[in-house]
Amino acid sequence: MLPLAFLKEDEVAEIVESPHRYGYGHQYRHGAWKFRNGVDQLDCCRKRKHSDDHLLNIGLRPGKYVRMISNSGAGPLVLLIDECRIALGRGIAMKIYVRRIEA
């Protein structure tokens, strides 16, 4: 398994794991420190839930096959999923794990 951002152009891979809905340490953060830096962590998680649902809606879910169209080393990645081109930032692409498909 490797992050999606590490695929080379024209490589095909299967999505194995996408970001967890609430991130790592969710229970711990809300148990001990509900407010951190003046931000209510529950509001923070609601925003994350929305963005994770968006990833599922555009087709980035486990079991889907993706083809890397553009990975120039700077800027967003361009993927082909179900005959649709999707631009994806490198930050989120590092959190999505894939398995290369050998041709």
C-alpha positions as CSV (number, residue, x, y, z in Angstrom):
1,M,0.0,0.0,0.0
2,L,1.1,3.5,-0.7
3,P,-0.4,7.0,-0.7
4,L,-2.3,8.0,-3.9
5,A,0.1,10.9,-4.4
6,F,3.0,8.5,-5.0
7,L,1.5,7.0,-8.2
8,K,3.2,7.9,-11.5
9,E,1.4,9.1,-14.6
10,D,-0.6,6.4,-16.4
11,E,-0.4,4.0,-13.4
12,V,-3.6,2.3,-12.3
13,A,-4.4,1.5,-8.7
14,E,-7.2,0.3,-6.5
15,I,-8.3,2.4,-3.5
16,V,-7.7,0.4,-0.3
17,E,-8.3,2.9,2.4
18,S,-9.7,6.5,2.5
19,P,-9.5,9.0,5.4
20,H,-11.3,8.0,8.6
21,R,-14.4,10.1,9.1
22,Y,-13.2,11.8,12.3
23,G,-9.4,11.5,12.0
24,Y,-7.1,9.8,14.5
25,G,-7.5,10.3,18.2
26,H,-11.1,11.6,17.9
27,Q,-12.3,10.1,21.2
28,Y,-9.3,11.3,23.1
29,R,-9.5,14.8,21.8
30,H,-13.1,15.2,22.8
31,G,-12.7,13.4,26.1
32,A,-9.9,15.5,27.7
33,W,-9.8,18.7,25.7
34,K,-13.1,19.6,24.2
35,F,-12.0,23.1,23.4
36,R,-8.5,23.7,22.0
37,N,-7.3,27.0,20.8
38,G,-10.8,28.4,21.2
39,V,-12.3,26.0,18.7
40,D,-15.0,23.6,19.6
41,Q,-13.8,20.2,18.4
42,L,-17.3,19.0,17.7
43,D,-17.7,21.7,15.1
44,C,-14.4,20.7,13.6
45,C,-15.6,17.1,13.2
46,R,-18.8,18.2,11.5
47,K,-16.7,20.0,8.9
48,R,-14.5,16.9,8.4
49,K,-17.6,14.7,8.1
50,H,-18.9,16.9,5.3
51,S,-15.6,16.8,3.4
52,D,-15.2,13.0,3.8
53,D,-18.8,12.5,2.5
54,H,-17.8,14.7,-0.5
55,L,-14.9,12.3,-1.3
56,L,-17.3,9.4,-1.2
57,N,-19.7,11.2,-3.5
58,I,-17.1,11.9,-6.2
59,G,-16.1,8.2,-6.2
60,L,-13.1,8.1,-3.9
61,R,-14.1,5.0,-2.0
62,P,-12.4,1.6,-1.3
63,G,-12.6,-0.8,-4.1
64,K,-12.6,1.8,-6.9
65,Y,-9.9,1.8,-9.6
66,V,-8.1,5.1,-10.4
67,R,-5.7,6.1,-13.2
68,M,-3.2,8.9,-12.6
69,I,-3.4,11.3,-15.4
70,S,-1.2,14.1,-14.1
71,N,1.3,14.1,-11.3
72,S,3.8,16.7,-12.2
73,G,5.3,17.1,-8.6
74,A,3.6,20.5,-8.0
75,G,0.0,21.5,-7.8
76,P,-3.0,19.2,-7.8
77,L,-3.2,15.6,-9.1
78,V,-5.5,14.8,-11.9
79,L,-7.2,11.3,-11.6
80,L,-9.5,9.3,-13.8
81,I,-12.3,7.6,-11.9
82,D,-15.3,6.0,-13.7
83,E,-14.5,8.0,-16.9
84,C,-14.5,11.3,-14.9
85,R,-11.4,13.5,-14.4
86,I,-11.0,14.7,-10.8
87,A,-8.4,17.2,-9.5
88,L,-7.3,16.4,-6.0
89,G,-5.0,18.3,-3.7
90,R,-1.8,16.6,-2.5
91,G,-2.7,16.8,1.2
92,I,-5.7,14.7,0.9
93,A,-4.0,12.4,-1.7
94,M,-1.4,11.5,0.9
95,K,-4.2,10.3,3.2
96,I,-5.8,7.9,0.6
97,Y,-4.0,4.6,0.3
98,V,-3.9,2.5,-2.9
99,R,-2.6,-0.8,-4.2
100,R,-0.9,-0.7,-7.6
101,I,-2.4,-2.9,-10.3
102,E,0.2,-4.5,-12.5
103,A,-0.7,-4.6,-16.2
